Amino acid sequence: MTQFILYYRKSLMEEDELRAARKYFTCVDLLSEIPKNSFVVGRFSLYPFYYDQQRELACNNSKLINTHSQYQYIADLKNYVYDLKELTPKTWDRLEDLPENTKFILKGETNSRKNAWKTSMFANNKKEAIEVHGKLCEDTLIGNQNIYIREYVPLYKYIDGIGGMPVTKEYRFFVAFGEVISSGFYWQNYLEDIGEVPDVNEVPKEFIKEVIARVGANSNFYVIDVALTKENKWIVIELNEGQFSGLSCNDPDVLYKNLKEALLKNVI
């Protein structure tokens, strides 16, 4: 019988989340502790050697919830923006292709500098985008990643956060095997400043279904970050790999209970 294992990195796993996960999964923090014939959800434990750890697990007839190719599809946004098309902001990877009179945000393929929004993420025009791009190329975390330039779309904003970063009406949806298994407000650390917990049910279900349909089988486990624009339109800010994504305001008990049920329905 297949065992469902949560393989986590001890230094990055919050105690509340681990406590919830243990209700539904056998949780281990060493690769050598994973039994043969296991189906594994890695939690903050696989980067940066995803492919190598997938190979190690195959040696004991075990596999990860996302294959390496499914991980790569989400990890590098150039893959999914092509499929999402108009549901997400326009994206460029070459500075020479940028229009002149447009505002931009810049990020690496997997990381950004949101807390340094004004100096290392936002650009008022092409000239500033070139300057921010240069800073990110020298950044110790982002410099080795592909750097993407995205059209800045003004969002419904509550307040300005650290470094001028806009705290917006944004939500995080965890998806497993084509179904939403948990959802919540994105900006957990700013709830006291906002003075309310925005209602995730504001996001139209049909919009989320359309995003899931476009992703299809390209990933088994991922998150959709969705925000409301100033023009009252819902857009996808980005997708993230489910094994690497923070909870935001998602309830860990709901997440792991529903993840376990999704695995029981979809994994033979």
N, C-alpha and C positions, 0 to 999 in steps of 0.2 A: 504493500500500500504506500502511495506517495505521501511523504511527510512535507508539510509546509513550514518552512524555516524563515525567520527574520534574522538576517545577518547584519548586525549594526556596528557602527563605530562608537565605542564607549565615550570618547571625549566629546562627541557631537550630539549624542542622544539625550534629550531632556528626560528627567526622571518620570514626570507625569506621562509622557508619551510611552516610555518603556513599560511603565506599569500597565497601561491600557493594552499595549501590544501583547504582553504576556498572557492576557486573558484568552487570546485567540491563536497565538503562534508559539512555537518553540523558538526562543530567542538566544542567539549565540553571538559572541564577539570575536571568535577566532575561526578562520577558514577551515582549520583542521578539525573543528568540532561538528562540522556539517555532515550528517549521516549520508550514506549512499542512497541513491534514488530519491533525492530531495528536490522540491521545487522551492526556489529561493527568491525572497524579496530582500534586496540589499538596501540598507538605510544609512546613507552617508558613508558607506564602507567601500565603494567600488572605484571611486575616482582617485588617481588618474589612470588606473591600470584595469579598466573594464574588460578589455579583450583578454588580457592575461588571466584574470580571475575567472572569466567564462570558460577558458580552456582548462584551468585547474579543476573547476567543478565538473566538467565533462568527463574527467578521469574517474570520478566516482559515480558516473551516470546521473548527475544532477544538472539542473539548468536554472537560469535566471528568468524572472518574469518578463524582462525585455532582452531580446538578443542584442548583440553588439550593434547590428545594423539598425534595430529599432531605437536603441539608445542614441545613435548618431543622428537619426532623423530629427529627434527633438533637440539634441544638444546644440546643433548648428542651425540657427534660425533660417538660413538661406533655403533649407529643405522645405520647411513647412509654409513659409510665406508664399511660395509659389502655389501651393494648394489652397491656402486660405484666400488669396487674391484680395477682393475688395473688403473682406471682413477684418483686415488688419492694415496698419499704415504702410505706405509705400516704403520700399527699402532699396538702398544702393550699397554696393561694395567698392565702387571706384569714385574717388573724389572728383575726377574730371567729368563725371556724368551728372553731377548735382546741378539743379536749377539755381539761378542766382537769387531770386527773391522768395526764399522759403526758409522757415525755421526747421531745425533738425534736433534729434537726439542721437548720440553715438554710444555704442556698446560693443563689447566683445561678443563672440559667438555664444559664450556661456555666462559671462559675467559683465557687470556694469559698475559704475561708481556713483550710485544714486546719492550717497551722502555728500558727494562733492558736485552736486547738480550744476551749479553755476559755472564751475571751472572745468569739469571733466565729463560732462554729459550733454548739456544743453548748448546749442549754438543758434544765434539770431539770423545767421546768413551763411553763405558758402565760405567766406573768408574765415569766420569764426570756426566753422566746421573743420577747416584745414588745420587750424591751430589746436583744437581739441583732439583731433586725430593724431597730431604729433605727440601730444601729452600721453595719450593712451598707448602709443607705440613704445613709449619709454616706461610704461607702467609695469611693475614686476609681475602682477597677476594677469593683466590683459594683453601685454605686449606680444606674447607668443600666440595669441588667438587671432582669427580673422576678425577685423573690425568692420562693423556695419553702421551705415548712416540711415536713419529712419526719419520720415517726415514727422515733424512735431504736430500732434493733433491736440488742441486745447481740450481739457477734460473738466468735468464738474469737480470743483475743488472746495475742500473744507477749510484747510489752513496750509501754510507753508511749514514744512518740516526742516530737519537738519540740512544745512547748506543750501536752503532755498528750494529744496525738493517739494513739489506739490503733493499734498496728501489728498487723494481723490476718491471718488465713488468707484471703488474697484473691488472685485470679488475673485476668490480662488476656488476653482472646482477641481476636485480629484476625480479622474476617470479611470476605470478598469474594464477592459474588454468591452468597450463601447457603451458603458453605462456610468452615469454620475454616481459615485459612492459617498461623497461628502462635499460640503460647500460651506463657505463662510467669508466674512469681510476680510479684505487683504491686509489692511494696515493695523495689525493687532497692537502695536506699540503706541498708537496715537488715539486709542479709544477714549482715554480720560480727557484729552485735549479737545476731541470732537464733542464729547458729552452725550453720545448715543452709539448704539450698535446698528449700523445700517442694515436693512433687511435684504438678504440675498435673493428673496423671492421676487424682487423687482426685475431681475434679469429674465427676459422671456425664455421659456423652455424651448421654443422653436429655434431660437438663435443658438443655444447650446447644442441642440440636436444637429443643426446644420454644420457647426464646427466639427463635431464628432464624426459626422458622415464624411467630411472632407479629409480628416485624418485617416479614417478607415483602419486598416490593419497595419499601418505604418508604426504604431506603438500600441502595446498592451496596457501600459500604465503611465499616465502623464497628468499634468495639471493644465487647466486653461485659466489664464488671468484675463478677466473681462472688465472693461470700464465704460462709464457713460461719458459721452462727449458733451461739450457746452451746447451743442446743437441737438441734444437729446437723442443721440444715436449710440447704440451699443457697438463696441469694437473689441477685438482681441488684442490685448497689449502684447502678450507673448504666450508661448507654450513652454512648459518645463518638464523635465523627466521626473516621474513620480517618486522615484527612489531617492532623489536629491533635493526635493522641494520641502521647504519649511511648512508648518501647519497653517500659518496665519491664524485666523479665528476658527479653523476647523476643529471639531471635537475629536480627539484621538480615539475615544471609545467608539464613536460612530464610524470613523474611518477604518479602523482595524476590524471591527465586526463585519462591515460591509465588504471589505477587501477579502476577508476569509470566505464569505458567502460567494463572492464573485469567482474566487479560485475553485471552490467546490463545484460550481456550475460549468466552468470552462476548462478545467485541467483534468485530464484523464490519468 
